[in-house]
């Protein structure tokens, strides 16, 4: 572990805030175990990715400016989402091409923004966790985390230390699940075909649990699995690594 204890701002993300707060709490637990001082900025808003992907650069820039103002003062910004971390670290600076002052700020924030598991492994040097999880899991590599941020080996490294967990790779873990933010709204038929192909790959592994690092992908796949009558449980990887799975039901399932 590196030292001293850095001040880490947790970018909670809209989906975690609205649909799965347990992911945020799991992220805090993991960051504290990694020796960080964790702050959750109260005025944080959406990173602007839905607007950006829809071509509404004015709204995306307005939202990005608010995020920059709220998070720049911290040593690091960490998000339990490759797509949100990718938006801040890869796309924020370009939104301020005509505003040198904010472009500099956005570049500074981008340089110290990370996806959660990548931060734990690559920045804080975490090699293992103390969690337990009995079951066979398969892992889906979400597009933004994989292709923009290089998140691939890091979650598998930490999952390998979870007592009782067996990881079984699916046929094509890097294939998009069809969520794609607004893509699934604009092209529902294509999206449904893509997620159906994904659930076939999941079923072929024989795994009882599906893990990933982006809640949008997880909600999409959990919804399709549920409609197909599958018994596969769906969880954010942070919940397993933090050892909180007994406290919260799988995504889309009632506790108890």
BALOLO-232361 format. One record per residue (C-alpha): residue number from 1; x, y, z. Coordinates in Angstrom, 1 decimal. Example, Ala and Ser with C-alpha at 12.3 -4.5 7.8 and 13.67 -1.06 7.14 Angstrom:
// residues 2
+-----+--------+--------+--------+
! num !      x !      y !      z !
+-----+--------+--------+--------+
!   1 !   12.3 !   -4.5 !    7.8 !
!   2 !   13.7 !   -1.1 !    7.1 !
+-----+--------+--------+--------+
END
This chain:
// residues 256
+-----+--------+--------+--------+
! num !      x !      y !      z !
+-----+--------+--------+--------+
!   1 !    0.0 !    0.0 !    0.0 !
!   2 !    1.1 !    3.5 !   -0.7 !
!   3 !    1.0 !    6.2 !    2.0 !
!   4 !    0.1 !    8.6 !    3.5 !
!   5 !   -3.7 !    8.2 !    3.5 !
!   6 !   -5.1 !   10.0 !    0.5 !
!   7 !   -8.4 !   11.9 !    0.5 !
!   8 !  -10.6 !   10.1 !   -2.0 !
!   9 !  -13.8 !   11.5 !   -3.2 !
!  10 !  -16.4 !    8.9 !   -4.1 !
!  11 !  -18.3 !    9.6 !   -7.3 !
!  12 !  -21.4 !    7.6 !   -6.4 !
!  13 !  -23.0 !    7.7 !   -9.9 !
!  14 !  -26.7 !    8.2 !  -10.6 !
!  15 !  -27.6 !    4.5 !  -11.0 !
!  16 !  -26.0 !    3.6 !   -7.7 !
!  17 !  -27.7 !    6.4 !   -5.9 !
!  18 !  -31.1 !    5.6 !   -7.3 !
!  19 !  -31.1 !    1.8 !   -7.7 !
!  20 !  -28.2 !    0.2 !   -5.7 !
!  21 !  -26.9 !    2.3 !   -2.8 !
!  22 !  -25.2 !   -0.9 !   -1.4 !
!  23 !  -22.6 !   -0.5 !   -4.1 !
!  24 !  -21.6 !    2.9 !   -2.8 !
!  25 !  -21.3 !    1.6 !    0.7 !
!  26 !  -19.3 !   -1.4 !   -0.5 !
!  27 !  -17.0 !    1.0 !   -2.3 !
!  28 !  -16.5 !    3.1 !    0.8 !
!  29 !  -15.6 !   -0.1 !    2.8 !
!  30 !  -13.1 !   -1.2 !    0.2 !
!  31 !  -11.5 !    2.2 !   -0.1 !
!  32 !  -11.1 !    2.5 !    3.7 !
!  33 !   -9.6 !   -1.0 !    3.8 !
!  34 !   -7.1 !    0.3 !    1.2 !
!  35 !   -6.1 !    3.0 !    3.6 !
!  36 !   -8.0 !    5.9 !    2.2 !
!  37 !   -9.9 !    8.7 !    3.8 !
!  38 !  -13.2 !    8.7 !    1.9 !
!  39 !  -15.4 !   11.7 !    1.3 !
!  40 !  -18.7 !   11.7 !   -0.5 !
!  41 !  -19.3 !   15.2 !   -1.8 !
!  42 !  -22.9 !   16.1 !   -1.1 !
!  43 !  -23.4 !   18.4 !   -4.1 !
!  44 !  -22.3 !   15.9 !   -6.7 !
!  45 !  -24.5 !   15.5 !   -9.7 !
!  46 !  -24.6 !   13.3 !  -12.9 !
!  47 !  -21.4 !   13.2 !  -14.8 !
!  48 !  -23.3 !   14.2 !  -18.0 !
!  49 !  -22.7 !   11.0 !  -19.9 !
!  50 !  -26.3 !   10.5 !  -21.1 !
!  51 !  -26.4 !   14.1 !  -22.4 !
!  52 !  -23.0 !   13.7 !  -24.0 !
!  53 !  -23.9 !   10.5 !  -25.7 !
!  54 !  -27.1 !   12.1 !  -27.0 !
!  55 !  -25.3 !   15.0 !  -28.6 !
!  56 !  -26.4 !   17.6 !  -26.0 !
!  57 !  -23.0 !   19.1 !  -25.3 !
!  58 !  -24.4 !   22.2 !  -23.6 !
!  59 !  -26.0 !   20.1 !  -20.9 !
!  60 !  -23.0 !   17.8 !  -20.6 !
!  61 !  -20.7 !   20.8 !  -20.2 !
!  62 !  -22.9 !   22.3 !  -17.5 !
!  63 !  -22.9 !   19.1 !  -15.6 !
!  64 !  -19.2 !   18.5 !  -16.1 !
!  65 !  -18.4 !   22.0 !  -14.7 !
!  66 !  -20.3 !   21.2 !  -11.5 !
!  67 !  -18.4 !   17.9 !  -11.1 !
!  68 !  -15.1 !   19.6 !  -11.7 !
!  69 !  -15.9 !   22.3 !   -9.1 !
!  70 !  -17.0 !   19.7 !   -6.5 !
!  71 !  -14.2 !   17.1 !   -6.9 !
!  72 !  -11.0 !   18.9 !   -8.0 !
!  73 !   -9.8 !   19.6 !   -4.4 !
!  74 !   -9.4 !   15.9 !   -3.5 !
!  75 !   -6.4 !   13.7 !   -4.1 !
!  76 !   -8.4 !   11.2 !   -6.2 !
!  77 !  -11.9 !   10.7 !   -7.5 !
!  78 !  -13.0 !    7.1 !   -7.7 !
!  79 !  -16.2 !    5.7 !   -9.2 !
!  80 !  -17.7 !    2.2 !   -9.0 !
!  81 !  -18.4 !    2.5 !  -12.7 !
!  82 !  -16.1 !    2.3 !  -15.7 !
!  83 !  -18.5 !    4.4 !  -17.8 !
!  84 !  -18.7 !    7.3 !  -15.4 !
!  85 !  -14.9 !    7.2 !  -14.6 !
!  86 !  -14.3 !    7.1 !  -18.3 !
!  87 !  -16.5 !   10.1 !  -18.9 !
!  88 !  -14.6 !   12.2 !  -16.4 !
!  89 !  -11.1 !   11.0 !  -17.3 !
!  90 !  -11.4 !   10.8 !  -21.1 !
!  91 !  -14.2 !   13.2 !  -22.2 !
!  92 !  -14.4 !   16.1 !  -19.7 !
!  93 !  -11.3 !   18.0 !  -21.1 !
!  94 !  -12.8 !   18.1 !  -24.6 !
!  95 !  -16.0 !   19.7 !  -23.4 !
!  96 !  -14.0 !   22.8 !  -22.5 !
!  97 !  -12.1 !   23.3 !  -25.7 !
!  98 !  -13.2 !   26.9 !  -25.8 !
!  99 !  -12.6 !   27.5 !  -22.1 !
! 100 !   -8.9 !   27.3 !  -21.2 !
! 101 !   -9.5 !   27.9 !  -17.5 !
! 102 !  -11.9 !   25.0 !  -17.1 !
! 103 !  -10.1 !   22.8 !  -19.5 !
! 104 !   -7.0 !   23.0 !  -17.2 !
! 105 !   -9.2 !   22.1 !  -14.3 !
! 106 !  -10.9 !   19.3 !  -16.2 !
! 107 !   -7.5 !   17.9 !  -17.2 !
! 108 !   -6.3 !   18.0 !  -13.6 !
! 109 !   -9.4 !   16.1 !  -12.4 !
! 110 !   -9.2 !   13.6 !  -15.3 !
! 111 !   -5.6 !   12.7 !  -14.4 !
! 112 !   -6.6 !   11.6 !  -10.9 !
! 113 !  -10.0 !    9.9 !  -11.6 !
! 114 !  -10.2 !    6.1 !  -11.5 !
! 115 !  -12.6 !    3.2 !  -11.7 !
! 116 !  -12.9 !    1.6 !   -8.2 !
! 117 !  -11.2 !   -1.8 !   -8.7 !
! 118 !   -8.5 !   -0.4 !  -10.9 !
! 119 !   -7.8 !    2.2 !   -8.2 !
! 120 !   -7.6 !   -0.4 !   -5.5 !
! 121 !   -5.1 !   -2.6 !   -7.5 !
! 122 !   -3.2 !   -0.2 !   -9.7 !
! 123 !   -2.9 !    2.8 !   -7.3 !
! 124 !   -3.3 !    1.4 !   -3.8 !
! 125 !   -1.5 !   -1.9 !   -4.5 !
! 126 !   -4.3 !   -4.1 !   -3.1 !
! 127 !   -3.7 !   -7.8 !   -3.8 !
! 128 !   -6.4 !   -9.5 !   -1.8 !
! 129 !   -9.5 !   -9.0 !    0.2 !
! 130 !  -10.9 !  -10.7 !    3.3 !
! 131 !  -14.3 !  -11.5 !    1.8 !
! 132 !  -16.0 !  -14.9 !    1.6 !
! 133 !  -18.5 !  -15.9 !   -1.1 !
! 134 !  -19.7 !  -19.5 !   -1.7 !
! 135 !  -20.5 !  -20.0 !   -5.3 !
! 136 !  -19.4 !  -20.1 !   -9.0 !
! 137 !  -19.2 !  -16.7 !  -10.6 !
! 138 !  -18.6 !  -15.4 !  -14.1 !
! 139 !  -17.5 !  -11.9 !  -14.9 !
! 140 !  -18.7 !   -9.5 !  -17.6 !
! 141 !  -16.2 !   -6.9 !  -18.9 !
! 142 !  -18.2 !   -3.7 !  -19.4 !
! 143 !  -17.3 !   -1.8 !  -22.5 !
! 144 !  -16.1 !    1.6 !  -21.0 !
! 145 !  -14.1 !    0.0 !  -18.2 !
! 146 !  -12.4 !   -2.4 !  -20.5 !
! 147 !  -11.8 !   -0.3 !  -23.6 !
! 148 !  -11.3 !    3.2 !  -22.1 !
! 149 !   -9.7 !    2.3 !  -18.8 !
! 150 !   -8.1 !   -1.1 !  -19.3 !
! 151 !  -10.0 !   -2.7 !  -16.5 !
! 152 !   -9.7 !   -6.5 !  -17.1 !
! 153 !   -7.1 !   -8.2 !  -14.9 !
! 154 !   -7.8 !   -6.1 !  -11.7 !
! 155 !  -11.2 !   -7.5 !  -10.7 !
! 156 !  -10.1 !  -11.0 !  -11.5 !
! 157 !   -7.0 !  -10.5 !   -9.3 !
! 158 !   -9.1 !   -9.5 !   -6.3 !
! 159 !  -11.9 !  -12.1 !   -6.9 !
! 160 !   -9.2 !  -14.7 !   -6.9 !
! 161 !   -8.6 !  -14.0 !   -3.2 !
! 162 !  -12.3 !  -14.3 !   -2.2 !
! 163 !  -12.7 !  -17.4 !    0.0 !
! 164 !  -15.1 !  -19.9 !   -1.5 !
! 165 !  -15.5 !  -18.2 !   -4.9 !
! 166 !  -14.8 !  -20.1 !   -8.1 !
! 167 !  -14.5 !  -17.9 !  -11.2 !
! 168 !  -15.5 !  -19.4 !  -14.5 !
! 169 !  -15.0 !  -17.3 !  -17.6 !
! 170 !  -17.8 !  -17.1 !  -20.2 !
! 171 !  -17.2 !  -17.6 !  -23.9 !
! 172 !  -16.9 !  -13.9 !  -24.7 !
! 173 !  -16.7 !  -11.8 !  -21.6 !
! 174 !  -15.7 !   -8.8 !  -23.6 !
! 175 !  -18.8 !   -8.8 !  -25.8 !
! 176 !  -21.2 !   -5.8 !  -25.2 !
! 177 !  -24.4 !   -6.7 !  -23.3 !
! 178 !  -26.4 !   -4.2 !  -25.4 !
! 179 !  -27.1 !   -1.6 !  -22.7 !
! 180 !  -24.8 !    1.2 !  -24.0 !
! 181 !  -26.7 !    3.9 !  -22.1 !
! 182 !  -29.1 !    5.5 !  -24.5 !
! 183 !  -28.3 !    2.8 !  -27.1 !
! 184 !  -30.8 !    0.4 !  -25.5 !
! 185 !  -33.5 !    3.1 !  -25.8 !
! 186 !  -32.7 !    4.1 !  -29.4 !
! 187 !  -32.3 !    0.5 !  -30.7 !
! 188 !  -34.3 !   -1.8 !  -28.4 !
! 189 !  -34.5 !   -4.7 !  -30.9 !
! 190 !  -30.7 !   -4.8 !  -31.4 !
! 191 !  -30.1 !   -4.3 !  -27.7 !
! 192 !  -32.5 !   -7.2 !  -26.9 !
! 193 !  -30.7 !   -9.5 !  -29.3 !
! 194 !  -27.3 !   -8.5 !  -27.8 !
! 195 !  -28.3 !   -9.1 !  -24.2 !
! 196 !  -30.0 !  -12.4 !  -25.2 !
! 197 !  -26.7 !  -13.6 !  -26.7 !
! 198 !  -25.0 !  -12.5 !  -23.5 !
! 199 !  -27.4 !  -14.5 !  -21.3 !
! 200 !  -26.7 !  -17.6 !  -23.4 !
! 201 !  -23.0 !  -17.2 !  -22.7 !
! 202 !  -23.7 !  -16.7 !  -19.0 !
! 203 !  -25.8 !  -19.9 !  -18.9 !
! 204 !  -23.2 !  -21.9 !  -20.7 !
! 205 !  -20.7 !  -21.3 !  -17.9 !
! 206 !  -22.9 !  -23.0 !  -15.3 !
! 207 !  -22.2 !  -20.1 !  -12.9 !
! 208 !  -24.8 !  -19.2 !  -10.3 !
! 209 !  -23.7 !  -15.6 !  -10.1 !
! 210 !  -22.9 !  -12.9 !  -12.6 !
! 211 !  -20.6 !  -10.1 !  -11.7 !
! 212 !  -19.6 !   -6.8 !  -13.4 !
! 213 !  -18.3 !   -3.4 !  -12.5 !
! 214 !  -21.0 !   -1.2 !  -14.1 !
! 215 !  -24.5 !   -1.0 !  -12.7 !
! 216 !  -26.1 !   -0.1 !  -16.1 !
! 217 !  -24.8 !   -3.4 !  -17.6 !
! 218 !  -25.9 !   -5.3 !  -14.5 !
! 219 !  -29.4 !   -3.9 !  -14.5 !
! 220 !  -29.7 !   -4.7 !  -18.2 !
! 221 !  -28.5 !   -8.3 !  -17.9 !
! 222 !  -30.4 !   -8.9 !  -14.6 !
! 223 !  -33.6 !   -7.8 !  -16.3 !
! 224 !  -33.1 !  -10.2 !  -19.3 !
! 225 !  -32.1 !  -13.1 !  -17.0 !
! 226 !  -35.2 !  -12.5 !  -14.9 !
! 227 !  -37.5 !  -12.4 !  -18.0 !
! 228 !  -36.0 !  -15.7 !  -19.1 !
! 229 !  -36.7 !  -17.3 !  -15.8 !
! 230 !  -33.0 !  -17.8 !  -15.0 !
! 231 !  -31.9 !  -18.4 !  -11.4 !
! 232 !  -28.5 !  -16.7 !  -11.9 !
! 233 !  -27.9 !  -14.0 !   -9.3 !
! 234 !  -26.5 !  -10.7 !  -10.4 !
! 235 !  -24.2 !   -8.5 !   -8.3 !
! 236 !  -21.8 !   -5.6 !   -8.6 !
! 237 !  -18.3 !   -6.9 !   -8.1 !
! 238 !  -17.7 !   -4.4 !   -5.2 !
! 239 !  -20.4 !   -6.1 !   -3.1 !
! 240 !  -18.6 !   -9.4 !   -3.3 !
! 241 !  -15.1 !   -7.9 !   -2.7 !
! 242 !  -16.4 !   -6.0 !    0.3 !
! 243 !  -18.1 !   -9.1 !    1.7 !
! 244 !  -21.6 !   -7.5 !    2.0 !
! 245 !  -23.6 !  -10.0 !    0.0 !
! 246 !  -25.5 !  -11.4 !    3.0 !
! 247 !  -26.7 !   -7.9 !    3.8 !
! 248 !  -28.3 !   -7.1 !    0.4 !
! 249 !  -30.3 !   -9.2 !   -2.1 !
! 250 !  -29.0 !   -9.8 !   -5.6 !
! 251 !  -30.0 !   -7.2 !   -8.2 !
! 252 !  -33.7 !   -7.6 !   -9.1 !
! 253 !  -34.5 !  -10.0 !   -6.3 !
! 254 !  -36.2 !   -9.4 !   -3.0 !
! 255 !  -34.2 !  -10.0 !    0.2 !
! 256 !  -35.1 !  -13.1 !    2.2 !
+-----+--------+--------+--------+
END
